[in-house]
Amino acid sequence: MTKSINFHAGAAKVDITPSLGTIIGADFLPHYARFIHDSLYAKSLVFKENNITVVIIVVDICIMDTDFMDDVKSRIQATTGIEPKNVLLASNHNHAAGDIINLLGGAADVAYKKKLPDLIVESVKLAKDKLQPAKIASGAVDVPEYVRCRRYLMAEGYEAKNPVTRKNDIVKTNPFGGEDKIIGPAAPTDPELSFLAVKSLDDKWISVLANYSLHYVGDWPDDSITGDYFGEFSKQIQEKLGADEDFVGMMSNGTSGDVNIWDFMNPDRFPKEHYAKTKLIGGDLAQKAYEKIKNLTWESEPIISVKYDELTLNIRKPTPEELEIAKQEFIANDFENLSLKSDMIQRIYNREQLLLNEFPDTSTVGVQAIKIGSLMIGALPGEFFAETGLKLKQEVSSNNYFTISLANSYGGYVPPAHEIDRGGYETWRARSSFLEYHAEEEIREKLAGLIRGF
């Protein structure tokens, strides 16, 4: 009697490359696509085990807002029948992609935002159509050389201006021009490159989903569309594995809200040419994953479990006095000729206080945990610091776990409370950093509880 096969997997990608002229990324100033260096994708990896179907989607985009993701999940359910709680939908935080969210000095590209949902849904549909008997393997390798805490403690006399409190912060994010005043990084980083490898039972490659707690590399012109190191990893891991064109390489964003590649202590470490650093880092991560993958143990009948919950959290808003000051300064300064002049940041954050004041008093965010065989994956609703990811790895008591950030809903930057006290860009109250003081702890504990329930 032939044994029934309960576990299936399928993967697909759909081109979502913006057209020339599309607004790019999220930044203090808007940028427009004049060059397309390489293609962008929505990538989906579908798993089915008996009656449970789960999909992990990674989109080449900086940020997706909660309403947008809710709409995409509803369309996925209508098209494929996959329940929203079983969908992990995440941005990889690529800043060289189309912009669909209005934050700081940037702007959402309405036309691109309108066409993107159907492309994401199409990637899920195609992946589901490709379901086949499969097996998985998972693992990790430390790659500490590319992760640098971008928040620094500075020497006495250095003024780290905070445009919201109007005082000096203890911490300075990205201290360009102040390198000689750096004491050292303010927090730890997570060096782990984690991955989930997927093959058919006849050993044909289906996908590799990787996770690394590094922001973007950002060695491209501001007006270029490119996949950054996320895309370079995906391309090079396919080449190293010798996989065919059906293979889908995926790189998700870990807990990297306070981590990037800019090495202020050793600024000449990397090549300076456009895209050279991206190619170097993406390729090296692919090589390190490839070397580990060769010796993995494969699971042919993994069990799938999914847990999802929501939290309603308060929103930090300006006091009446802070709002009035921001309003008067906003009225007194035009926005017609914004440039990187000394008061640009103050102008932008004055505007942010006015807009944030119109937000509702609370925000609801989703927290999700997925178990596939021996691997556990957590999904967090925003940009979290490396400290959060490291604590989760300790709290869930597993050496086979990773966290995907910017998933399922958008809570902005979600720093630990003690980091809010120290200040720095990630903590400045705005539409990009708005959840209550203890939000990180509440969200982290909720996710840890879900994972411990497996």
C-alpha positions as a printed NumPy array, in Angstrom:
array([[  0.   ,   0.   ,   0.   ],
       [  1.416,   3.405,  -1.021],
       [  1.975,   5.819,   1.851],
       [  0.016,   9.074,   1.499],
       [  2.105,  12.239,   1.3  ],
       [  0.792,  14.945,   3.59 ],
       [  3.329,  17.743,   3.094],
       [  3.475,  19.856,  -0.067],
       [  5.231,  23.087,  -1.042],
       [  5.242,  25.503,  -3.957],
       [  6.926,  28.804,  -4.706],
       [  6.552,  31.567,  -7.271],
       [  7.576,  35.14 ,  -7.941],
       [  5.884,  37.913,  -9.902],
       [  7.667,  40.936, -11.33 ],
       [  6.591,  44.135,  -9.547],
       [  9.259,  46.457, -10.976],
       [  7.958,  50.047, -10.936],
       [  7.961,  52.102, -14.102],
       [ 10.287,  55.038, -14.651],
       [  9.023,  58.074, -12.786],
       [  7.649,  56.113,  -9.824],
       [  8.3  ,  57.604,  -6.378],
       [ 11.023,  55.621,  -4.621],
       [ 11.415,  54.33 ,  -1.076],
       [ 10.809,  56.223,   2.131],
       [ 13.097,  59.131,   2.91 ],
       [ 13.289,  62.7  ,   4.168],
       [ 12.987,  63.864,   0.539],
       [ 11.111,  62.227,  -2.366],
       [ 13.075,  60.518,  -5.136],
       [ 11.871,  59.475,  -8.58 ],
       [ 12.949,  56.433, -10.57 ],
       [ 15.229,  57.451, -13.438],
       [ 17.072,  54.131, -13.73 ],
       [ 16.098,  50.488, -13.323],
       [ 19.156,  48.454, -12.376],
       [ 17.399,  45.126, -11.776],
       [ 13.907,  43.757, -11.326],
       [ 11.824,  43.65 ,  -8.135],
       [  9.448,  40.865,  -7.119],
       [  6.654,  39.683,  -4.893],
       [  7.719,  36.189,  -3.809],
       [  5.473,  33.573,  -2.246],
       [  6.229,  30.252,  -0.586],
       [  3.156,  28.09 ,   0.089],
       [  3.099,  25.067,   2.395],
       [  0.275,  22.554,   2.766],
       [  0.109,  19.816,   5.382],
       [ -3.147,  17.862,   5.474],
       [ -5.821,  20.581,   5.867],
       [ -3.514,  23.479,   6.807],
       [ -2.184,  25.851,   4.152],
       [  0.297,  28.606,   5.006],
       [  1.945,  31.19 ,   2.794],
       [  5.009,  33.347,   3.453],
       [  5.208,  36.375,   1.144],
       [  8.214,  38.686,   0.904],
       [  7.755,  41.828,  -1.163],
       [ 10.578,  43.966,  -2.579],
       [  9.347,  47.176,  -1.001],
       [ 10.287,  49.444,   1.889],
       [  7.054,  49.482,   3.912],
       [  3.436,  48.394,   3.514],
       [  0.771,  49.939,   5.752],
       [ -1.774,  47.937,   7.744],
       [ -4.829,  48.766,   5.616],
       [ -2.921,  47.792,   2.476],
       [ -1.859,  44.447,   3.942],
       [ -5.361,  43.71 ,   5.25 ],
       [ -6.729,  44.34 ,   1.765],
       [ -4.122,  42.065,   0.158],
       [ -4.9  ,  39.281,   2.633],
       [ -8.622,  39.575,   1.904],
       [ -7.915,  39.276,  -1.813],
       [ -5.682,  36.253,  -1.186],
       [ -8.476,  34.529,   0.716],
       [-10.996,  35.325,  -2.018],
       [ -8.657,  33.986,  -4.723],
       [ -6.987,  31.011,  -3.028],
       [ -9.017,  30.236,   0.11 ],
       [ -6.002,  30.745,   2.398],
       [ -7.148,  32.317,   5.667],
       [ -5.624,  35.719,   6.55 ],
       [ -4.233,  34.384,   9.845],
       [ -2.242,  31.83 ,   7.831],
       [ -0.683,  34.505,   5.607],
       [  2.653,  36.037,   6.611],
       [  2.971,  39.124,   4.412],
       [  6.171,  41.129,   4.846],
       [  8.217,  43.929,   3.323],
       [ 11.94 ,  43.229,   3.067],
       [ 12.559,  46.964,   3.649],
       [ 14.14 ,  47.67 ,   0.284],
       [ 14.563,  51.47 ,   0.09 ],
       [ 15.236,  51.32 ,  -3.658],
       [ 11.691,  50.213,  -4.476],
       [  8.378,  51.903,  -5.195],
       [  6.886,  53.901,  -2.321],
       [  3.299,  53.143,  -1.262],
       [  3.259,  54.8  ,   2.17 ],
       [  3.366,  58.494,   3.059],
       [  5.938,  59.08 ,   5.812],
       [  8.279,  61.927,   6.749],
       [  9.29 ,  63.825,   3.593],
       [  8.37 ,  61.046,   1.185],
       [  5.095,  60.392,  -0.601],
       [  3.069,  57.383,  -1.663],
       [  2.921,  56.679,  -5.384],
       [ -0.829,  56.223,  -5.851],
       [ -0.657,  54.471,  -9.235],
       [  1.922,  51.943,  -8.034],
       [ -0.009,  51.288,  -4.827],
       [ -3.137,  50.59 ,  -6.869],
       [ -1.57 ,  47.943,  -9.092],
       [  0.592,  46.17 ,  -6.488],
       [ -2.076,  44.122,  -4.615],
       [ -3.087,  42.065,  -7.637],
       [  0.563,  41.267,  -8.372],
       [  1.122,  40.035,  -4.815],
       [ -2.026,  37.91 ,  -4.982],
       [ -0.883,  36.483,  -8.318],
       [  2.378,  35.313,  -6.739],
       [  0.398,  33.403,  -4.086],
       [ -1.925,  31.869,  -6.663],
       [  0.993,  30.694,  -8.814],
       [  2.822,  29.249,  -5.804],
       [ -0.302,  27.385,  -4.673],
       [ -0.771,  25.998,  -8.186],
       [  2.79 ,  24.609,  -7.983],
       [  2.222,  22.643,  -4.764],
       [  4.03 ,  19.306,  -4.902],
       [  5.282,  16.706,  -2.411],
       [  8.237,  18.295,  -0.681],
       [ 10.761,  18.254,   2.13 ],
       [ 12.422,  20.996,   4.156],
       [ 15.633,  21.704,   5.999],
       [ 16.591,  24.663,   8.131],
       [ 19.709,  26.087,   9.698],
       [ 21.761,  29.161,  10.49 ],
       [ 25.278,  30.557,  10.366],
       [ 26.719,  33.623,  12.085],
       [ 27.81 ,  36.414,   9.733],
       [ 28.767,  39.261,  12.083],
       [ 30.933,  41.245,   9.681],
       [ 28.063,  43.098,   7.965],
       [ 25.861,  44.121,  10.886],
       [ 26.703,  47.371,  12.676],
       [ 24.581,  49.089,  15.296],
       [ 23.848,  52.477,  13.742],
       [ 23.068,  54.079,  17.123],
       [ 26.163,  55.476,  18.822],
       [ 27.158,  56.855,  22.177],
       [ 29.002,  60.108,  21.573],
       [ 31.709,  61.986,  23.452],
       [ 30.91 ,  64.937,  25.687],
       [ 30.349,  68.104,  23.701],
       [ 28.62 ,  66.396,  20.757],
       [ 25.064,  67.701,  20.338],
       [ 22.571,  65.1  ,  19.093],
       [ 19.556,  67.303,  18.417],
       [ 16.084,  65.838,  18.888],
       [ 13.481,  67.7  ,  16.766],
       [ 10.588,  66.443,  18.921],
       [ 11.798,  66.971,  22.49 ],
       [ 14.017,  69.876,  21.33 ],
       [ 16.711,  68.603,  23.674],
       [ 19.887,  66.629,  23.049],
       [ 19.638,  62.858,  22.768],
       [ 22.01 ,  60.476,  24.532],
       [ 22.315,  58.417,  21.339],
       [ 23.042,  59.593,  17.791],
       [ 21.86 ,  57.556,  14.821],
       [ 24.241,  57.579,  11.84 ],
       [ 26.68 ,  60.257,  13.087],
       [ 27.872,  61.493,   9.692],
       [ 30.504,  64.164,  10.251],
       [ 30.899,  63.26 ,  13.912],
       [ 33.034,  60.159,  13.524],
       [ 35.792,  61.587,  15.735],
       [ 33.286,  61.927,  18.61 ],
       [ 32.104,  58.298,  18.606],
       [ 32.585,  56.393,  21.849],
       [ 31.048,  53.177,  20.56 ],
       [ 27.836,  51.416,  19.486],
       [ 24.876,  51.729,  21.827],
       [ 23.449,  48.201,  21.47 ],
       [ 24.207,  44.646,  20.281],
       [ 23.502,  43.237,  16.836],
       [ 22.164,  39.843,  15.773],
       [ 24.727,  38.213,  13.439],
       [ 22.68 ,  35.145,  12.535],
       [ 21.817,  34.364,   8.919],
       [ 18.947,  31.884,   9.165],
       [ 17.318,  29.996,   6.323],
       [ 14.628,  27.512,   5.34 ],
       [ 15.442,  25.313,   2.345],
       [ 12.716,  23.581,   0.332],
       [ 13.048,  20.746,  -2.208],
       [ 10.68 ,  18.395,  -3.965],
       [ 10.903,  14.734,  -2.942],
       [ 12.859,  14.052,  -6.13 ],
       [ 15.452,  16.669,  -5.039],
       [ 14.466,  19.524,  -7.322],
       [ 15.002,  22.903,  -5.672],
       [ 11.847,  24.866,  -4.858],
       [ 13.009,  27.735,  -2.651],
       [ 15.352,  29.083,   0.   ],
       [ 13.918,  31.626,   2.421],
       [ 16.676,  33.488,   4.298],
       [ 16.544,  35.981,   7.147],
       [ 19.2  ,  38.499,   8.204],
       [ 19.032,  41.417,  10.621],
       [ 20.534,  44.066,   8.355],
       [ 18.768,  47.167,   7.026],
       [ 19.486,  47.782,   3.344],
       [ 23.009,  48.183,   1.875],
       [ 22.186,  51.398,   0.018],
       [ 25.129,  51.723,  -2.371],
       [ 22.942,  52.791,  -5.278],
       [ 21.963,  56.226,  -6.661],
       [ 18.875,  57.662,  -4.953],
       [ 16.945,  57.618,  -8.223],
       [ 17.539,  53.929,  -9.045],
       [ 15.339,  50.867,  -8.716],
       [ 17.274,  47.83 ,  -7.469],
       [ 16.796,  44.738,  -5.315],
       [ 19.711,  45.705,  -3.019],
       [ 21.345,  42.791,  -1.169],
       [ 17.971,  41.041,  -0.848],
       [ 17.853,  40.566,  -4.613],
       [ 21.562,  39.822,  -4.956],
       [ 21.364,  37.044,  -2.366],
       [ 18.377,  35.516,  -4.146],
       [ 20.139,  35.54 ,  -7.504],
       [ 23.416,  34.156,  -6.225],
       [ 21.958,  31.4  ,  -4.04 ],
       [ 20.09 ,  30.14 ,  -7.111],
       [ 23.325,  30.085,  -9.116],
       [ 25.294,  28.329,  -6.376],
       [ 22.625,  25.655,  -5.93 ],
       [ 22.39 ,  25.095,  -9.684],
       [ 18.627,  25.553,  -9.458],
       [ 16.442,  26.139, -12.509],
       [ 14.216,  29.137, -13.286],
       [ 11.332,  27.789, -11.186],
       [ 13.44 ,  28.27 ,  -8.051],
       [ 12.53 ,  31.226,  -5.812],
       [ 15.229,  32.737,  -3.623],
       [ 13.898,  34.963,  -0.822],
       [ 15.568,  37.24 ,   1.73 ],
       [ 13.436,  38.547,   4.599],
       [ 14.247,  41.341,   7.029],
       [ 15.05 ,  40.362,  10.604],
       [ 15.186,  42.673,  13.614],
       [ 17.299,  45.423,  12.066],
       [ 15.659,  48.687,  13.145],
       [ 18.932,  49.829,  14.718],
       [ 21.353,  48.025,  12.392],
       [ 22.939,  48.899,   9.061],
       [ 26.125,  48.346,   7.071],
       [ 27.678,  51.809,   7.44 ],
       [ 30.876,  51.269,   9.376],
       [ 31.608,  54.679,  10.901],
       [ 34.639,  53.282,  12.73 ],
       [ 36.173,  51.909,   9.504],
       [ 34.718,  53.908,   6.591],
       [ 37.085,  52.572,   3.885],
       [ 36.24 ,  48.957,   4.48 ],
       [ 34.033,  48.417,   1.41 ],
       [ 34.242,  49.295,  -2.297],
       [ 32.769,  52.69 ,  -3.18 ],
       [ 31.373,  52.013,  -6.659],
       [ 27.615,  51.857,  -7.064],
       [ 26.205,  48.351,  -6.464],
       [ 29.644,  46.866,  -5.617],
       [ 28.953,  46.518,  -1.902],
       [ 25.52 ,  45.035,  -2.614],
       [ 27.072,  42.383,  -4.852],
       [ 29.785,  41.604,  -2.326],
       [ 27.467,  41.231,   0.665],
       [ 24.638,  39.458,  -1.129],
       [ 27.123,  37.046,  -2.666],
       [ 28.939,  36.309,   0.578],
       [ 25.686,  35.659,   2.433],
       [ 24.648,  33.305,  -0.373],
       [ 27.977,  31.466,  -0.17 ],
       [ 27.747,  31.022,   3.596],
       [ 24.167,  29.759,   3.349],
       [ 25.139,  27.41 ,   0.498],
       [ 27.965,  25.86 ,   2.509],
       [ 25.584,  25.138,   5.4  ],
       [ 22.76 ,  23.882,   3.209],
       [ 24.976,  21.131,   1.758],
       [ 25.087,  19.37 ,   5.141],
       [ 21.526,  19.845,   6.416],
       [ 19.181,  17.125,   7.644],
       [ 15.944,  17.037,   5.648],
       [ 12.422,  16.6  ,   7.036],
       [ 10.008,  14.873,   4.656],
       [  6.834,  14.946,   6.788],
       [  6.974,  18.206,   8.789],
       [  3.915,  19.27 ,  10.76 ],
       [  2.575,  22.833,  10.323],
       [  1.083,  24.954,  13.102],
       [  0.05 ,  28.614,  13.01 ],
       [ -0.888,  31.029,  15.791],
       [ -2.078,  34.603,  15.33 ],
       [ -3.21 ,  37.263,  17.787],
       [ -3.666,  41.032,  17.925],
       [ -2.878,  43.76 ,  20.415],
       [ -4.463,  47.188,  20.66 ],
       [ -1.886,  49.718,  21.814],
       [ -1.969,  53.413,  22.577],
       [ -0.438,  55.933,  20.207],
       [  2.11 ,  58.506,  21.393],
       [  0.871,  61.986,  20.496],
       [  2.087,  65.54 ,  21.074],
       [  0.849,  67.454,  24.103],
       [ -1.271,  70.565,  23.387],
       [  1.787,  72.72 ,  24.098],
       [  4.043,  70.687,  21.777],
       [  1.372,  70.762,  19.091],
       [  1.023,  74.533,  19.25 ],
       [  4.78 ,  75.089,  18.944],
       [  4.973,  72.708,  15.976],
       [  1.97 ,  74.404,  14.353],
       [  3.387,  77.915,  14.649],
       [  6.792,  76.873,  13.328],
       [  5.154,  74.955,  10.484],
       [  3.119,  77.99 ,   9.44 ],
       [  6.201,  80.223,   9.566],
       [  8.283,  78.061,   7.177],
       [  7.424,  77.08 ,   3.612],
       [  8.112,  73.638,   2.165],
       [  8.704,  74.78 ,  -1.399],
       [ 12.487,  74.474,  -1.354],
       [ 13.308,  71.719,   1.122],
       [ 16.906,  70.599,   0.944],
       [ 19.462,  69.11 ,   3.262],
       [ 19.798,  72.361,   5.125],
       [ 20.115,  72.573,   8.863],
       [ 16.428,  73.059,   9.649],
       [ 14.979,  70.5  ,   7.213],
       [ 14.611,  67.792,   9.861],
       [ 12.909,  70.212,  12.254],
       [ 10.434,  71.281,   9.561],
       [  9.581,  67.681,   8.724],
       [  9.021,  66.709,  12.352],
       [  6.897,  69.784,  12.978],
       [  4.651,  68.536,  10.187],
       [  4.731,  65.006,  11.617],
       [  3.291,  66.248,  14.93 ],
       [  0.362,  67.867,  13.124],
       [ -0.374,  64.732,  11.128],
       [  0.165,  62.315,  14.011],
       [ -2.262,  64.331,  16.116],
       [ -5.018,  63.336,  13.664],
       [ -4.37 ,  59.621,  14.234],
       [ -6.832,  57.615,  16.336],
       [ -5.812,  57.116,  19.963],
       [ -4.999,  53.431,  19.493],
       [ -3.535,  51.122,  16.864],
       [ -4.151,  47.39 ,  16.472],
       [ -1.23 ,  45.247,  15.337],
       [ -0.951,  41.566,  14.532],
       [  1.524,  39.062,  15.97 ],
       [  2.058,  35.696,  14.303],
       [  3.993,  32.486,  14.893],
       [  4.472,  29.678,  12.377],
       [  5.979,  26.253,  13.03 ],
       [  7.055,  24.099,  10.09 ],
       [  8.658,  20.908,  11.279],
       [ 11.448,  21.822,  13.683],
       [ 11.629,  25.457,  12.525],
       [  9.723,  28.279,  14.233],
       [  9.215,  31.708,  12.642],
       [  7.899,  34.801,  14.413],
       [  6.354,  37.769,  12.602],
       [  6.488,  41.275,  14.107],
       [  4.466,  44.332,  13.012],
       [  7.107,  46.992,  12.393],
       [ 10.801,  47.755,  12.664],
       [ 12.24 ,  46.18 ,  15.805],
       [ 15.739,  46.449,  17.226],
       [ 18.236,  43.585,  17.26 ],
       [ 17.768,  43.403,  21.028],
       [ 14.175,  42.235,  20.48 ],
       [ 15.21 ,  39.438,  18.134],
       [ 17.981,  38.287,  20.462],
       [ 15.614,  38.221,  23.46 ],
       [ 13.054,  36.213,  21.494],
       [ 15.681,  33.62 ,  20.625],
       [ 16.421,  33.278,  24.338],
       [ 12.792,  33.305,  25.449],
       [ 11.543,  30.679,  22.995],
       [ 14.359,  28.297,  24.021],
       [ 15.084,  27.166,  20.486],
       [ 18.166,  27.269,  18.313],
       [ 15.96 ,  26.938,  15.235],
       [ 14.006,  30.192,  15.233],
       [ 14.057,  33.525,  13.425],
       [ 11.937,  36.682,  13.322],
       [ 10.546,  38.408,  10.236],
       [  9.852,  42.098,  10.815],
       [  7.569,  44.528,   8.968],
       [  5.007,  41.757,   8.702],
       [  1.188,  41.735,   8.623],
       [  0.663,  45.26 ,  10.034],
       [  2.679,  48.437,  10.431],
       [  3.622,  49.772,  13.861],
       [  6.548,  51.908,  12.725],
       [  9.776,  51.704,  14.679],
       [  9.15 ,  49.82 ,  17.924],
       [ 12.19 ,  50.456,  20.153],
       [ 12.619,  48.99 ,  23.646],
       [ 11.471,  51.505,  26.261],
       [ 14.986,  52.197,  27.528],
       [ 16.027,  53.117,  23.979],
       [ 13.168,  55.62 ,  23.754],
       [ 14.686,  57.205,  26.857],
       [ 18.036,  57.521,  25.073],
       [ 16.545,  59.073,  21.952],
       [ 17.898,  58.791,  18.418],
       [ 16.113,  58.96 ,  15.074],
       [ 14.232,  55.673,  15.483],
       [ 12.53 ,  56.958,  18.639],
       [ 11.466,  60.402,  17.39 ],
       [  7.676,  60.591,  17.653],
       [  6.168,  60.621,  14.152],
       [  4.009,  58.538,  11.842],
       [  7.098,  56.318,  11.531],
       [  7.478,  55.848,  15.329],
       [  4.229,  56.168,  17.23 ],
       [  3.382,  53.225,  19.468],
       [  3.249,  53.59 ,  23.241],
       [  6.294,  53.529,  25.513],
       [  6.074,  49.824,  26.484],
       [  4.847,  48.544,  23.093],
       [  8.021,  46.557,  22.35 ],
       [  7.764,  44.573,  25.571],
       [  4.056,  43.867,  25.123],
       [  4.454,  42.729,  21.524],
       [  7.55 ,  40.653,  22.256],
       [  5.902,  38.903,  25.202],
       [  2.804,  38.19 ,  23.125],
       [  4.896,  36.592,  20.372],
       [  6.996,  34.59 ,  22.83 ],
       [  3.801,  33.278,  24.396],
       [  2.453,  32.168,  21.023],
       [  5.664,  30.331,  20.214],
       [  5.845,  28.635,  23.598],
       [  2.337,  27.338,  22.936],
       [  3.484,  25.089,  20.09 ]])
